[in-house]
Amino acid sequence: MEPRAATAVVTRSTKENARFAIRDLSAGGARLVGELLLFEGEKILLRIELAEPVELAAEVTRVDQQRKVAEVVFSGVAADALAQIERAMAEVLASVRDTSPPTVVIVHPAVDVSSALERDLAKIGVAARVCATLPDLEWQLADKSVRFVGVIISGAFGEAIGPALQHVEDNHRGLSRVILFGDQIKRFDHPAVGRVHAVLRTPWRFKGLARALEVPPDSVVTTYDQLVALKAQTED
């Protein structure tokens, strides 16, 4: 049986309710993702779907409507009960993560490039999370239910990629760090740039992309520009 994703049912004071995915659970609070629009300061009832469901009173402290994320803090939870919930949730998240596909975070301002990367990664069995700005990188990596294997960051962000790469190196050990440039490779001063696992240029090669993420390329030899040409031929 496949492990069930970590979820919680949120019930408002109006009795309206909806299921949310739990993206993180820390001491005293949780980060939830779901369709129901919540408001900062709102009091809710949170039913966490564990082997033995647990109901907790909580308050919404932060809402990101664009990402459909709500952060909540628990109310009146005993320390031992909270510790038990955290252990159970950690087991659920670890189980989901272990069976999830290897995933790479793509950070690129150009949608056409990130979409092409996402398609090519899928061909070598790697899933992708895509974001357009560097601040979104850490938000993506905070999802403990995903088995991240690497990050691909666009060189178009300039010197700002240095601190971002340093943060990944310090806080997410084991992830492959890759810089993707356009047709020209640029030089940056930050020392973390010199410690990346790979540097790619656009158009990239499949073998180079797989090698950068330590994914066996098998017989994949097609370049991205050849794929584009092939796609154009099939659509004619």
C-alpha positions in Angstrom: 0.0 0.0 0.0 1.3 3.4 -0.9 1.8 5.8 2.1 -0.9 8.4 2.5 0.1 12.0 2.2 0.1 14.0 5.4 -3.2 15.9 5.6 -5.4 17.8 7.9 -9.0 18.9 7.9 -9.5 22.6 8.7 -12.9 23.6 10.2 -13.8 27.3 10.5 -16.1 28.8 13.1 -18.8 28.9 10.4 -18.5 25.0 10.2 -17.0 25.4 6.7 -14.2 22.8 6.2 -11.7 21.6 3.7 -8.8 19.2 3.5 -5.2 20.7 3.5 -1.9 19.1 2.8 0.6 19.5 5.7 3.9 20.7 4.3 5.7 21.2 7.6 5.0 20.6 11.3 7.2 22.4 13.9 7.0 23.0 17.6 3.7 24.6 18.1 2.5 25.1 14.6 2.1 23.9 11.0 2.2 25.0 7.4 -0.8 24.0 5.4 -1.6 24.1 1.6 -5.2 24.0 0.4 -7.9 25.7 -1.6 -10.0 27.1 1.3 -9.2 30.8 1.8 -8.3 31.5 5.4 -7.6 34.8 7.1 -4.8 35.9 9.4 -6.0 36.0 13.0 -8.8 33.5 12.3 -9.5 30.7 14.9 -9.8 27.3 13.4 -10.1 23.6 14.4 -7.4 21.4 13.0 -8.0 17.6 12.6 -4.6 16.0 11.8 -5.2 12.7 9.9 -2.8 10.3 11.7 -3.3 6.6 12.6 -5.3 8.1 15.5 -6.7 11.4 14.3 -5.9 14.4 16.6 -8.0 17.6 16.9 -6.3 20.8 17.9 -7.4 24.4 18.3 -5.2 26.8 16.2 -4.9 30.3 15.0 -4.0 31.4 11.5 -0.9 33.6 11.7 0.1 34.1 8.0 -1.6 33.5 4.7 0.0 33.5 1.2 -3.0 33.6 -1.1 -0.9 33.2 -4.2 0.7 29.9 -3.1 -2.5 28.9 -1.1 -0.4 28.5 2.0 -1.5 29.1 5.6 0.7 29.0 8.7 -1.0 28.3 12.0 0.0 28.0 15.7 -1.6 25.6 18.0 -3.5 26.7 21.1 -3.4 24.9 24.5 -1.5 21.8 23.5 0.5 20.0 26.2 4.2 19.5 25.5 4.0 15.7 25.6 1.0 15.6 23.3 2.8 17.9 20.8 5.9 15.8 20.9 3.8 12.7 20.1 2.1 14.5 17.2 5.5 15.7 15.8 6.9 12.1 15.9 3.9 10.7 14.1 4.0 13.5 11.5 7.7 13.0 10.9 7.1 9.3 10.2 4.3 10.1 7.8 6.3 12.7 5.9 9.4 10.4 5.8 7.2 7.6 4.4 5.8 9.9 1.7 9.2 11.3 0.9 10.8 7.8 0.5 8.3 6.8 -2.2 8.3 10.2 -4.0 10.2 10.6 -7.3 13.6 12.3 -7.2 12.8 16.0 -7.6 14.8 19.1 -8.7 13.9 22.7 -8.0 14.3 24.9 -11.1 14.8 28.6 -10.4 14.6 30.5 -13.7 12.9 33.8 -14.7 12.1 32.5 -18.2 9.0 30.3 -18.3 10.0 28.7 -21.7 13.4 27.7 -20.3 12.1 26.2 -17.1 9.3 24.4 -18.9 11.8 22.9 -21.3 14.0 21.8 -18.4 11.0 20.3 -16.7 10.2 18.3 -19.8 13.8 17.1 -20.2 14.1 16.1 -16.6 10.9 14.1 -16.9 12.5 12.1 -19.6 15.2 10.9 -17.2 12.8 10.1 -14.4 13.2 13.3 -12.4 10.3 15.5 -11.3 10.6 19.3 -11.0 9.4 22.1 -8.8 9.6 25.4 -10.7 9.9 28.9 -9.3 10.8 32.2 -10.9 12.6 34.0 -8.1 15.4 33.1 -5.7 13.4 33.8 -2.5 11.0 31.1 -3.7 13.8 28.5 -3.6 13.8 28.0 0.1 10.0 27.9 0.2 10.1 25.0 -2.2 12.8 23.2 -0.3 10.9 23.4 2.9 8.5 20.8 1.7 9.6 17.7 3.8 7.3 15.3 1.8 9.5 15.7 -1.3 12.7 13.8 -2.1 14.8 16.6 -3.5 18.0 15.7 -5.2 19.2 19.0 -6.6 18.6 22.6 -7.6 19.2 24.3 -11.0 19.6 28.0 -10.7 19.7 30.5 -13.6 22.9 32.5 -14.0 20.6 35.4 -15.1 20.2 36.3 -11.4 23.8 37.6 -11.3 25.7 37.8 -8.1 22.6 37.0 -6.1 23.0 33.3 -6.9 26.1 33.2 -4.6 24.2 33.6 -1.3 21.4 31.3 -2.6 23.9 28.6 -3.4 25.6 29.1 -0.1 22.3 28.6 1.7 21.6 25.4 -0.1 25.1 24.1 0.6 24.7 24.9 4.3 21.2 23.8 4.9 20.4 21.1 2.3 23.5 18.9 2.2 23.5 16.2 -0.4 21.7 18.2 -3.1 23.4 18.7 -6.4 23.9 22.4 -7.2 23.8 23.4 -10.8 24.0 26.8 -12.5 22.4 27.2 -15.9 23.6 30.1 -18.1 22.5 31.3 -21.5 24.9 30.9 -24.3 27.7 32.6 -22.4 29.1 31.6 -19.0 29.7 34.5 -16.6 32.2 34.8 -13.8 30.9 35.5 -10.3 32.9 36.3 -7.1 31.0 34.4 -4.4 33.0 31.3 -3.3 29.9 29.1 -3.3 29.7 29.5 -7.1 33.0 27.8 -7.4 31.8 24.8 -5.4 28.7 23.9 -7.6 28.5 20.4 -9.0 28.0 21.5 -12.6 27.6 24.4 -14.9 25.4 24.1 -18.0 24.7 26.4 -21.0 21.6 26.8 -23.0 20.9 24.7 -25.1 22.0 22.0 -22.7 22.6 18.3 -23.6 20.6 15.5 -22.1 23.7 13.6 -21.1 25.1 16.7 -19.5 21.9 17.4 -17.6 21.7 13.8 -16.3 25.4 13.8 -15.4 25.0 17.1 -13.5 22.3 15.5 -11.3 24.1 12.2 -11.1 21.3 10.5 -12.9 22.3 7.6 -15.2 21.8 8.9 -18.8 21.4 5.4 -20.3 21.0 5.9 -24.0 19.8 9.5 -23.9 21.8 11.5 -26.3 19.4 14.0 -27.7 20.1 17.7 -27.3 17.4 20.2 -26.4 17.6 22.0 -29.7 17.3 18.7 -31.5 14.1 18.0 -29.5 12.7 21.4 -30.4 13.4 20.7 -34.1 11.8 17.2 -33.8 8.8 18.6 -32.1 8.4 21.2 -34.9 8.6 18.4 -37.5 5.9 16.3 -35.7 3.5 19.3 -35.5 3.8 20.1 -39.2 
